[in-house]
């Protein structure tokens, strides 16, 4: 039995992952705003600190794997605080506990949005660790309306995927034997998307932006199975990857473009 920490455990991909891991006999410490083993707000420094200390107490000081699924998709600066700073601060805070495991693993939920239009300045502010500047830039986008505000979401996902790739080979992660990866779902049927997908107009909007020729929209458990493997003892060498679990959306939209310079 392994001890897993799953953020965003009360809904969507986090809930599906928690359920799958428990069915496989593992201990799961869920972290969410409510209805979790650890109730905490990852959008604030105080909330992150509380989440880290309470998680460590619940885990007895040792964690085998972390799956960071908590996230929001609002066209607001608040999105950055959760999707990037909430993820990175929480993971870094649990690094000492991970080092106590014989097979530590980490996976983060990114998104197909990591390939969409984003704000380079905003991404760089996040990667530099400047939360105040990132929130300032994000608020300016938010004030321009939903279209510009959406860049908060896509930029947060671009930044977290870049952070994973940058950090995975450092002494803190690779040096400690910790594979660090991200998954990037296409359109997933969850409470967050169900209302949009219920209408023809909503489905067209989703499919125009994220075309999924293989098996169409996915269920949350499809993403959970990949997260479970990435954080299992079986994964010894996959690291730094953002794996697009998207029914072919990336291949449709970018084609061979990933090989060009």
SULGI-V735465 format. One record per helix or strand. SS is the DSSP state (h for helix, s for strand). FROM is the first residue (numbers start at 1). TO is the last residue. If there is no record, write none. Layout:
[[SS;FROM;TO] [SS;FROM;TO]]
This chain:
[[s;3;7] [h;12;23] [s;27;32] [s;38;39] [h;45;59] [s;65;68] [h;78;93] [h;95;98] [s;105;109] [h;112;115] [h;120;127] [h;131;143] [h;146;149] [h;151;167] [h;174;176] [s;179;185] [s;188;189] [h;191;197] [h;200;209] [s;218;219] [h;220;230] [s;242;245] [h;249;259]]
